[in-house]
Amino acid sequence: MLSTLLTALAIALIIEGVIPALFPNKWRAYVLKLANEPVNTIRQIGLFLLLIGIILFWTVN
């Protein structure tokens, strides 16, 4: 169980690191644009991603 959790965390970190490593200028522009978005929009995006993750997790298991 712990091994699976650490593997999933490692994959998430790899995916999160690919874009800033390959395209740092575009990533910075995206982060700056995101910082100017209203809080409700950021919250909606986060909840949408959370829901997709839960659905994916539920379907895989």
PDB file with SEQRES, HELIX, SHEET and CRYST1 records, atoms N, CA, C and O in Angstrom:
SEQRES   1 A   61  MET LEU SER THR LEU LEU THR ALA LEU ALA ILE ALA LEU          
SEQRES   2 A   61  ILE ILE GLU GLY VAL ILE PRO ALA LEU PHE PRO ASN LYS          
SEQRES   3 A   61  TRP ARG ALA TYR VAL LEU LYS LEU ALA ASN GLU PRO VAL          
SEQRES   4 A   61  ASN THR ILE ARG GLN ILE GLY LEU PHE LEU LEU LEU ILE          
SEQRES   5 A   61  GLY ILE ILE LEU PHE TRP THR VAL ASN                          
HELIX    1 AA1 LEU A    2  LEU A   22  1                                  21    
HELIX    2 AA2 PRO A   24  ALA A   35  1                                  12    
HELIX    3 AA3 VAL A   39  VAL A   60  1                                  22    
CRYST1    1.000    1.000    1.000  90.00  90.00  90.00 P 1           1          
ATOM      1  N   MET A   1       0.827  -1.194   0.000  1.00  0.00           N  
ATOM      2  CA  MET A   1       0.000   0.000   0.000  1.00  0.00           C  
ATOM      3  C   MET A   1       0.875   1.263   0.000  1.00  0.00           C  
ATOM      4  O   MET A   1       0.653   2.176  -0.796  1.00  0.00           O  
ATOM      5  N   LEU A   2       1.855   1.308   0.885  1.00  0.00           N  
ATOM      6  CA  LEU A   2       2.726   2.478   0.953  1.00  0.00           C  
ATOM      7  C   LEU A   2       3.542   2.619  -0.331  1.00  0.00           C  
ATOM      8  O   LEU A   2       3.782   3.728  -0.809  1.00  0.00           O  
ATOM      9  N   SER A   3       3.956   1.498  -0.873  1.00  0.00           N  
ATOM     10  CA  SER A   3       4.724   1.514  -2.118  1.00  0.00           C  
ATOM     11  C   SER A   3       3.888   2.099  -3.262  1.00  0.00           C  
ATOM     12  O   SER A   3       4.395   2.876  -4.072  1.00  0.00           O  
ATOM     13  N   THR A   4       2.619   1.725  -3.324  1.00  0.00           N  
ATOM     14  CA  THR A   4       1.727   2.246  -4.363  1.00  0.00           C  
ATOM     15  C   THR A   4       1.512   3.739  -4.189  1.00  0.00           C  
ATOM     16  O   THR A   4       1.513   4.489  -5.165  1.00  0.00           O  
ATOM     17  N   LEU A   5       1.328   4.172  -2.949  1.00  0.00           N  
ATOM     18  CA  LEU A   5       1.133   5.591  -2.666  1.00  0.00           C  
ATOM     19  C   LEU A   5       2.369   6.403  -3.048  1.00  0.00           C  
ATOM     20  O   LEU A   5       2.251   7.476  -3.640  1.00  0.00           O  
ATOM     21  N   LEU A   6       3.545   5.894  -2.711  1.00  0.00           N  
ATOM     22  CA  LEU A   6       4.779   6.597  -3.066  1.00  0.00           C  
ATOM     23  C   LEU A   6       5.010   6.612  -4.575  1.00  0.00           C  
ATOM     24  O   LEU A   6       5.529   7.591  -5.112  1.00  0.00           O  
ATOM     25  N   THR A   7       4.631   5.543  -5.256  1.00  0.00           N  
ATOM     26  CA  THR A   7       4.730   5.504  -6.711  1.00  0.00           C  
ATOM     27  C   THR A   7       3.810   6.552  -7.332  1.00  0.00           C  
ATOM     28  O   THR A   7       4.210   7.266  -8.252  1.00  0.00           O  
ATOM     29  N   ALA A   8       2.592   6.641  -6.835  1.00  0.00           N  
ATOM     30  CA  ALA A   8       1.642   7.633  -7.347  1.00  0.00           C  
ATOM     31  C   ALA A   8       2.150   9.049  -7.090  1.00  0.00           C  
ATOM     32  O   ALA A   8       2.031   9.917  -7.954  1.00  0.00           O  
ATOM     33  N   LEU A   9       2.710   9.283  -5.917  1.00  0.00           N  
ATOM     34  CA  LEU A   9       3.273  10.598  -5.599  1.00  0.00           C  
ATOM     35  C   LEU A   9       4.450  10.920  -6.519  1.00  0.00           C  
ATOM     36  O   LEU A   9       4.585  12.049  -6.988  1.00  0.00           O  
ATOM     37  N   ALA A  10       5.293   9.931  -6.772  1.00  0.00           N  
ATOM     38  CA  ALA A  10       6.434  10.139  -7.664  1.00  0.00           C  
ATOM     39  C   ALA A  10       5.966  10.488  -9.078  1.00  0.00           C  
ATOM     40  O   ALA A  10       6.523  11.386  -9.710  1.00  0.00           O  
ATOM     41  N   ILE A  11       4.965   9.797  -9.568  1.00  0.00           N  
ATOM     42  CA  ILE A  11       4.436  10.084 -10.908  1.00  0.00           C  
ATOM     43  C   ILE A  11       3.839  11.480 -10.947  1.00  0.00           C  
ATOM     44  O   ILE A  11       4.045  12.210 -11.916  1.00  0.00           O  
ATOM     45  N   ALA A  12       3.106  11.863  -9.914  1.00  0.00           N  
ATOM     46  CA  ALA A  12       2.514  13.205  -9.865  1.00  0.00           C  
ATOM     47  C   ALA A  12       3.610  14.269  -9.883  1.00  0.00           C  
ATOM     48  O   ALA A  12       3.478  15.275 -10.581  1.00  0.00           O  
ATOM     49  N   LEU A  13       4.679  14.064  -9.134  1.00  0.00           N  
ATOM     50  CA  LEU A  13       5.777  15.034  -9.113  1.00  0.00           C  
ATOM     51  C   LEU A  13       6.490  15.105 -10.458  1.00  0.00           C  
ATOM     52  O   LEU A  13       6.892  16.186 -10.891  1.00  0.00           O  
ATOM     53  N   ILE A  14       6.648  13.976 -11.113  1.00  0.00           N  
ATOM     54  CA  ILE A  14       7.259  13.971 -12.447  1.00  0.00           C  
ATOM     55  C   ILE A  14       6.402  14.755 -13.426  1.00  0.00           C  
ATOM     56  O   ILE A  14       6.914  15.581 -14.181  1.00  0.00           O  
ATOM     57  N   ILE A  15       5.106  14.503 -13.415  1.00  0.00           N  
ATOM     58  CA  ILE A  15       4.194  15.214 -14.318  1.00  0.00           C  
ATOM     59  C   ILE A  15       4.196  16.706 -14.015  1.00  0.00           C  
ATOM     60  O   ILE A  15       4.215  17.527 -14.933  1.00  0.00           O  
ATOM     61  N   GLU A  16       4.176  17.062 -12.732  1.00  0.00           N  
ATOM     62  CA  GLU A  16       4.184  18.470 -12.349  1.00  0.00           C  
ATOM     63  C   GLU A  16       5.483  19.170 -12.735  1.00  0.00           C  
ATOM     64  O   GLU A  16       5.485  20.377 -12.974  1.00  0.00           O  
ATOM     65  N   GLY A  17       6.571  18.438 -12.799  1.00  0.00           N  
ATOM     66  CA  GLY A  17       7.852  19.045 -13.094  1.00  0.00           C  
ATOM     67  C   GLY A  17       8.201  19.134 -14.572  1.00  0.00           C  
ATOM     68  O   GLY A  17       9.102  19.885 -14.944  1.00  0.00           O  
ATOM     69  N   VAL A  18       7.512  18.386 -15.418  1.00  0.00           N  
ATOM     70  CA  VAL A  18       7.852  18.351 -16.843  1.00  0.00           C  
ATOM     71  C   VAL A  18       7.653  19.710 -17.505  1.00  0.00           C  
ATOM     72  O   VAL A  18       8.550  20.194 -18.196  1.00  0.00           O  
ATOM     73  N   ILE A  19       6.504  20.326 -17.307  1.00  0.00           N  
ATOM     74  CA  ILE A  19       6.198  21.575 -18.003  1.00  0.00           C  
ATOM     75  C   ILE A  19       7.143  22.710 -17.613  1.00  0.00           C  
ATOM     76  O   ILE A  19       7.702  23.350 -18.503  1.00  0.00           O  
ATOM     77  N   PRO A  20       7.350  22.994 -16.306  1.00  0.00           N  
ATOM     78  CA  PRO A  20       8.294  24.064 -15.984  1.00  0.00           C  
ATOM     79  C   PRO A  20       9.726  23.759 -16.432  1.00  0.00           C  
ATOM     80  O   PRO A  20      10.490  24.677 -16.729  1.00  0.00           O  
ATOM     81  N   ALA A  21      10.091  22.478 -16.482  1.00  0.00           N  
ATOM     82  CA  ALA A  21      11.441  22.128 -16.909  1.00  0.00           C  
ATOM     83  C   ALA A  21      11.634  22.343 -18.407  1.00  0.00           C  
ATOM     84  O   ALA A  21      12.687  22.808 -18.844  1.00  0.00           O  
ATOM     85  N   LEU A  22      10.609  22.002 -19.192  1.00  0.00           N  
ATOM     86  CA  LEU A  22      10.727  22.107 -20.650  1.00  0.00           C  
ATOM     87  C   LEU A  22      10.365  23.493 -21.178  1.00  0.00           C  
ATOM     88  O   LEU A  22      10.969  23.971 -22.138  1.00  0.00           O  
ATOM     89  N   PHE A  23       9.383  24.136 -20.551  1.00  0.00           N  
ATOM     90  CA  PHE A  23       8.892  25.423 -21.043  1.00  0.00           C  
ATOM     91  C   PHE A  23       8.794  26.436 -19.900  1.00  0.00           C  
ATOM     92  O   PHE A  23       7.686  26.831 -19.537  1.00  0.00           O  
ATOM     93  N   PRO A  24       9.915  26.866 -19.325  1.00  0.00           N  
ATOM     94  CA  PRO A  24       9.854  27.742 -18.145  1.00  0.00           C  
ATOM     95  C   PRO A  24       9.195  29.090 -18.415  1.00  0.00           C  
ATOM     96  O   PRO A  24       8.483  29.599 -17.549  1.00  0.00           O  
ATOM     97  N   ASN A  25       9.406  29.677 -19.575  1.00  0.00           N  
ATOM     98  CA  ASN A  25       8.803  30.988 -19.857  1.00  0.00           C  
ATOM     99  C   ASN A  25       7.285  30.895 -20.000  1.00  0.00           C  
ATOM    100  O   ASN A  25       6.558  31.744 -19.484  1.00  0.00           O  
ATOM    101  N   LYS A  26       6.812  29.876 -20.695  1.00  0.00           N  
ATOM    102  CA  LYS A  26       5.360  29.693 -20.840  1.00  0.00           C  
ATOM    103  C   LYS A  26       4.721  29.353 -19.505  1.00  0.00           C  
ATOM    104  O   LYS A  26       3.615  29.802 -19.204  1.00  0.00           O  
ATOM    105  N   TRP A  27       5.429  28.549 -18.699  1.00  0.00           N  
ATOM    106  CA  TRP A  27       4.904  28.187 -17.391  1.00  0.00           C  
ATOM    107  C   TRP A  27       4.785  29.417 -16.496  1.00  0.00           C  
ATOM    108  O   TRP A  27       3.797  29.577 -15.780  1.00  0.00           O  
ATOM    109  N   ARG A  28       5.802  30.289 -16.539  1.00  0.00           N  
ATOM    110  CA  ARG A  28       5.767  31.520 -15.738  1.00  0.00           C  
ATOM    111  C   ARG A  28       4.608  32.409 -16.166  1.00  0.00           C  
ATOM    112  O   ARG A  28       3.899  32.957 -15.323  1.00  0.00           O  
ATOM    113  N   ALA A  29       4.412  32.554 -17.484  1.00  0.00           N  
ATOM    114  CA  ALA A  29       3.307  33.366 -17.990  1.00  0.00           C  
ATOM    115  C   ALA A  29       1.969  32.793 -17.532  1.00  0.00           C  
ATOM    116  O   ALA A  29       1.060  33.543 -17.177  1.00  0.00           O  
ATOM    117  N   TYR A  30       1.847  31.470 -17.540  1.00  0.00           N  
ATOM    118  CA  TYR A  30       0.613  30.830 -17.091  1.00  0.00           C  
ATOM    119  C   TYR A  30       0.376  31.086 -15.605  1.00  0.00           C  
ATOM    120  O   TYR A  30      -0.746  31.385 -15.195  1.00  0.00           O  
ATOM    121  N   VAL A  31       1.426  30.970 -14.801  1.00  0.00           N  
ATOM    122  CA  VAL A  31       1.289  31.193 -13.355  1.00  0.00           C  
ATOM    123  C   VAL A  31       0.910  32.647 -13.078  1.00  0.00           C  
ATOM    124  O   VAL A  31       0.082  32.918 -12.209  1.00  0.00           O  
ATOM    125  N   LEU A  32       1.506  33.571 -13.806  1.00  0.00           N  
ATOM    126  CA  LEU A  32       1.155  34.982 -13.622  1.00  0.00           C  
ATOM    127  C   LEU A  32      -0.302  35.243 -14.014  1.00  0.00           C  
ATOM    128  O   LEU A  32      -1.010  35.992 -13.341  1.00  0.00           O  
ATOM    129  N   LYS A  33      -0.738  34.621 -15.105  1.00  0.00           N  
ATOM    130  CA  LYS A  33      -2.138  34.760 -15.520  1.00  0.00           C  
ATOM    131  C   LYS A  33      -3.069  34.162 -14.466  1.00  0.00           C  
ATOM    132  O   LYS A  33      -4.110  34.737 -14.147  1.00  0.00           O  
ATOM    133  N   LEU A  34      -2.689  33.021 -13.938  1.00  0.00           N  
ATOM    134  CA  LEU A  34      -3.500  32.368 -12.912  1.00  0.00           C  
ATOM    135  C   LEU A  34      -3.580  33.215 -11.646  1.00  0.00           C  
ATOM    136  O   LEU A  34      -4.619  33.249 -10.986  1.00  0.00           O  
ATOM    137  N   ALA A  35      -2.487  33.900 -11.306  1.00  0.00           N  
ATOM    138  CA  ALA A  35      -2.466  34.745 -10.113  1.00  0.00           C  
ATOM    139  C   ALA A  35      -3.440  35.916 -10.239  1.00  0.00           C  
ATOM    140  O   ALA A  35      -3.895  36.453  -9.229  1.00  0.00           O  
ATOM    141  N   ASN A  36      -3.762  36.314 -11.466  1.00  0.00           N  
ATOM    142  CA  ASN A  36      -4.685  37.426 -11.677  1.00  0.00           C  
ATOM    143  C   ASN A  36      -6.143  36.991 -11.794  1.00  0.00           C  
ATOM    144  O   ASN A  36      -7.035  37.831 -11.914  1.00  0.00           O  
ATOM    145  N   GLU A  37      -6.386  35.684 -11.759  1.00  0.00           N  
ATOM    146  CA  GLU A  37      -7.757  35.177 -11.845  1.00  0.00           C  
ATOM    147  C   GLU A  37      -8.479  35.382 -10.511  1.00  0.00           C  
ATOM    148  O   GLU A  37      -7.852  35.396  -9.452  1.00  0.00           O  
ATOM    149  N   PRO A  38      -9.802  35.539 -10.574  1.00  0.00           N  
ATOM    150  CA  PRO A  38     -10.569  35.640  -9.319  1.00  0.00           C  
ATOM    151  C   PRO A  38     -10.477  34.337  -8.514  1.00  0.00           C  
ATOM    152  O   PRO A  38     -10.303  33.255  -9.076  1.00  0.00           O  
ATOM    153  N   VAL A  39     -10.596  34.463  -7.215  1.00  0.00           N  
ATOM    154  CA  VAL A  39     -10.480  33.311  -6.313  1.00  0.00           C  
ATOM    155  C   VAL A  39     -11.535  32.253  -6.649  1.00  0.00           C  
ATOM    156  O   VAL A  39     -11.244  31.057  -6.609  1.00  0.00           O  
ATOM    157  N   ASN A  40     -12.737  32.676  -6.973  1.00  0.00           N  
ATOM    158  CA  ASN A  40     -13.795  31.708  -7.287  1.00  0.00           C  
ATOM    159  C   ASN A  40     -13.451  30.873  -8.511  1.00  0.00           C  
ATOM    160  O   ASN A  40     -13.755  29.681  -8.549  1.00  0.00           O  
ATOM    161  N   THR A  41     -12.827  31.474  -9.505  1.00  0.00           N  
ATOM    162  CA  THR A  41     -12.438  30.736 -10.704  1.00  0.00           C  
ATOM    163  C   THR A  41     -11.385  29.688 -10.363  1.00  0.00           C  
ATOM    164  O   THR A  41     -11.464  28.550 -10.825  1.00  0.00           O  
ATOM    165  N   ILE A  42     -10.406  30.070  -9.558  1.00  0.00           N  
ATOM    166  CA  ILE A  42      -9.363  29.128  -9.146  1.00  0.00           C  
ATOM    167  C   ILE A  42      -9.979  27.991  -8.333  1.00  0.00           C  
ATOM    168  O   ILE A  42      -9.612  26.829  -8.503  1.00  0.00           O  
ATOM    169  N   ARG A  43     -10.907  28.328  -7.460  1.00  0.00           N  
ATOM    170  CA  ARG A  43     -11.582  27.304  -6.654  1.00  0.00           C  
ATOM    171  C   ARG A  43     -12.362  26.340  -7.538  1.00  0.00           C  
ATOM    172  O   ARG A  43     -12.322  25.130  -7.316  1.00  0.00           O  
ATOM    173  N   GLN A  44     -13.070  26.859  -8.535  1.00  0.00           N  
ATOM    174  CA  GLN A  44     -13.836  26.001  -9.446  1.00  0.00           C  
ATOM    175  C   GLN A  44     -12.919  25.066 -10.224  1.00  0.00           C  
ATOM    176  O   GLN A  44     -13.240  23.891 -10.406  1.00  0.00           O  
ATOM    177  N   ILE A  45     -11.786  25.576 -10.680  1.00  0.00           N  
ATOM    178  CA  ILE A  45     -10.818  24.740 -11.390  1.00  0.00           C  
ATOM    179  C   ILE A  45     -10.305  23.636 -10.465  1.00  0.00           C  
ATOM    180  O   ILE A  45     -10.216  22.476 -10.866  1.00  0.00           O  
ATOM    181  N   GLY A  46      -9.970  24.001  -9.232  1.00  0.00           N  
ATOM    182  CA  GLY A  46      -9.481  23.021  -8.264  1.00  0.00           C  
ATOM    183  C   GLY A  46     -10.511  21.951  -7.953  1.00  0.00           C  
ATOM    184  O   GLY A  46     -10.177  20.769  -7.878  1.00  0.00           O  
ATOM    185  N   LEU A  47     -11.761  22.355  -7.771  1.00  0.00           N  
ATOM    186  CA  LEU A  47     -12.819  21.386  -7.492  1.00  0.00           C  
ATOM    187  C   LEU A  47     -13.072  20.474  -8.693  1.00  0.00           C  
ATOM    188  O   LEU A  47     -13.340  19.284  -8.525  1.00  0.00           O  
ATOM    189  N   PHE A  48     -12.988  21.027  -9.899  1.00  0.00           N  
ATOM    190  CA  PHE A  48     -13.162  20.224 -11.107  1.00  0.00           C  
ATOM    191  C   PHE A  48     -12.056  19.171 -11.211  1.00  0.00           C  
ATOM    192  O   PHE A  48     -12.329  18.005 -11.495  1.00  0.00           O  
ATOM    193  N   LEU A  49     -10.806  19.588 -10.981  1.00  0.00           N  
ATOM    194  CA  LEU A  49      -9.699  18.642 -11.031  1.00  0.00           C  
ATOM    195  C   LEU A  49      -9.815  17.590  -9.933  1.00  0.00           C  
ATOM    196  O   LEU A  49      -9.499  16.421 -10.155  1.00  0.00           O  
ATOM    197  N   LEU A  50     -10.265  17.998  -8.759  1.00  0.00           N  
ATOM    198  CA  LEU A  50     -10.481  17.067  -7.660  1.00  0.00           C  
ATOM    199  C   LEU A  50     -11.534  16.032  -8.038  1.00  0.00           C  
ATOM    200  O   LEU A  50     -11.352  14.839  -7.792  1.00  0.00           O  
ATOM    201  N   LEU A  51     -12.628  16.482  -8.632  1.00  0.00           N  
ATOM    202  CA  LEU A  51     -13.691  15.583  -9.046  1.00  0.00           C  
ATOM    203  C   LEU A  51     -13.203  14.591 -10.097  1.00  0.00           C  
ATOM    204  O   LEU A  51     -13.501  13.400 -10.013  1.00  0.00           O  
ATOM    205  N   ILE A  52     -12.454  15.079 -11.087  1.00  0.00           N  
ATOM    206  CA  ILE A  52     -11.896  14.197 -12.112  1.00  0.00           C  
ATOM    207  C   ILE A  52     -10.971  13.159 -11.461  1.00  0.00           C  
ATOM    208  O   ILE A  52     -11.012  11.982 -11.819  1.00  0.00           O  
ATOM    209  N   GLY A  53     -10.147  13.589 -10.517  1.00  0.00           N  
ATOM    210  CA  GLY A  53      -9.252  12.662  -9.823  1.00  0.00           C  
ATOM    211  C   GLY A  53     -10.012  11.604  -9.038  1.00  0.00           C  
ATOM    212  O   GLY A  53      -9.638  10.431  -9.048  1.00  0.00           O  
ATOM    213  N   ILE A  54     -11.074  12.013  -8.362  1.00  0.00           N  
ATOM    214  CA  ILE A  54     -11.878  11.056  -7.589  1.00  0.00           C  
ATOM    215  C   ILE A  54     -12.552  10.053  -8.515  1.00  0.00           C  
ATOM    216  O   ILE A  54     -12.567   8.855  -8.232  1.00  0.00           O  
ATOM    217  N   ILE A  55     -13.109  10.537  -9.619  1.00  0.00           N  
ATOM    218  CA  ILE A  55     -13.768   9.646 -10.577  1.00  0.00           C  
ATOM    219  C   ILE A  55     -12.752   8.677 -11.175  1.00  0.00           C  
ATOM    220  O   ILE A  55     -13.042   7.487 -11.305  1.00  0.00           O  
ATOM    221  N   LEU A  56     -11.583   9.160 -11.535  1.00  0.00           N  
ATOM    222  CA  LEU A  56     -10.549   8.298 -12.091  1.00  0.00           C  
ATOM    223  C   LEU A  56     -10.091   7.270 -11.068  1.00  0.00           C  
ATOM    224  O   LEU A  56      -9.922   6.095 -11.391  1.00  0.00           O  
ATOM    225  N   PHE A  57      -9.894   7.713  -9.843  1.00  0.00           N  
ATOM    226  CA  PHE A  57      -9.479   6.802  -8.773  1.00  0.00           C  
ATOM    227  C   PHE A  57     -10.539   5.728  -8.537  1.00  0.00           C  
ATOM    228  O   PHE A  57     -10.221   4.552  -8.357  1.00  0.00           O  
ATOM    229  N   TRP A  58     -11.792   6.148  -8.541  1.00  0.00           N  
ATOM    230  CA  TRP A  58     -12.907   5.217  -8.302  1.00  0.00           C  
ATOM    231  C   TRP A  58     -13.018   4.192  -9.424  1.00  0.00           C  
ATOM    232  O   TRP A  58     -13.289   3.018  -9.173  1.00  0.00           O  
ATOM    233  N   THR A  59     -12.806   4.641 -10.670  1.00  0.00           N  
ATOM    234  CA  THR A  59     -12.924   3.713 -11.802  1.00  0.00           C  
ATOM    235  C   THR A  59     -11.759   2.730 -11.842  1.00  0.00           C  
ATOM    236  O   THR A  59     -11.947   1.573 -12.218  1.00  0.00           O  
ATOM    237  N   VAL A  60     -10.577   3.164 -11.467  1.00  0.00           N  
ATOM    238  CA  VAL A  60      -9.414   2.281 -11.509  1.00  0.00           C  
ATOM    239  C   VAL A  60      -9.505   1.223 -10.402  1.00  0.00           C  
ATOM    240  O   VAL A  60      -9.117   0.072 -10.600  1.00  0.00           O  
ATOM    241  N   ASN A  61     -10.011   1.618  -9.265  1.00  0.00           N  
ATOM    242  CA  ASN A  61     -10.109   0.676  -8.146  1.00  0.00           C  
ATOM    243  C   ASN A  61     -11.450   0.034  -8.217  1.00  0.00           C  
ATOM    244  O   ASN A  61     -11.778  -0.804  -7.378  1.00  0.00           O  
TER     245      ASN A  61                                                      
END                                                                             
